[in-house]
Amino acid sequence: MPFKRINFSYYKYIGVLAYNKKALEFFVNTKQVYLESIEGLETLRFIENNKEFIYVKVEECKSLSVYTLKDLDMIRITMNA
């Protein structure tokens, strides 16, 4: 089935999270939201419930992801270089 290509820009999400006691209490006492269940990002629970949080935009980050054994091999090669 043909489809139209969509041009869009996006940000890569790199999460380093720290919560205070009040935020943790909110989190454990609030049900998981729909987008959080799809994306697996607990930050979405705060966003969809209009809770404030601090984030920092990083202009350049050379992060590596590991999803397969091939990815793991590449990480090992990179770390030993």
C-alpha positions in Angstrom: 0.0 0.0 0.0 1.5 3.4 -1.0 2.1 6.0 1.7 3.1 9.6 1.7 6.4 10.4 3.4 6.2 12.7 6.3 9.0 15.2 7.0 9.4 16.0 10.7 12.1 16.8 13.2 12.5 15.2 16.6 14.6 15.2 19.7 16.4 12.2 21.1 15.3 11.6 24.7 18.1 10.9 27.2 16.7 10.5 30.6 18.6 11.2 33.8 15.8 11.5 36.4 15.8 12.6 40.0 12.6 12.9 42.0 11.8 14.5 45.4 9.5 12.8 47.9 6.5 14.7 46.7 7.0 13.7 43.1 7.5 10.1 44.0 4.4 10.1 46.1 2.5 11.5 43.1 4.0 8.9 40.8 3.1 5.9 42.9 -0.4 7.2 43.6 -1.2 8.0 40.0 -2.2 5.6 37.3 -0.1 5.1 34.3 -1.2 7.3 31.4 -1.9 6.1 27.9 1.2 7.5 26.2 3.4 6.3 29.0 2.2 2.8 28.5 3.1 3.0 24.8 6.4 4.8 25.0 7.6 3.5 28.4 8.6 7.0 29.5 7.5 7.7 33.0 8.0 11.5 32.4 4.8 11.4 30.3 2.8 10.7 33.5 4.0 14.1 34.8 3.4 15.9 31.4 -0.1 14.5 31.0 -1.0 15.5 34.5 0.3 19.0 34.0 3.1 18.6 36.6 6.1 20.9 36.3 9.6 19.4 35.9 13.0 20.7 34.8 14.8 19.5 31.7 18.0 20.5 30.0 18.3 20.5 26.2 21.7 19.0 25.2 22.9 20.4 21.9 25.1 17.5 21.0 25.3 14.1 22.5 26.9 11.0 21.0 25.0 8.4 22.9 24.9 4.7 22.0 21.9 2.4 22.3 22.0 -1.3 22.8 19.1 -3.3 21.5 20.8 -6.3 19.8 24.0 -8.4 20.2 25.4 -6.5 17.2 24.8 -3.2 19.0 26.6 -4.6 22.0 29.6 -5.7 19.9 29.8 -2.1 18.5 29.7 -0.7 22.0 32.6 -3.0 23.0 34.6 -2.0 20.0 34.0 1.7 20.7 34.9 1.4 24.3 38.2 -0.4 23.5 39.2 2.1 20.8 
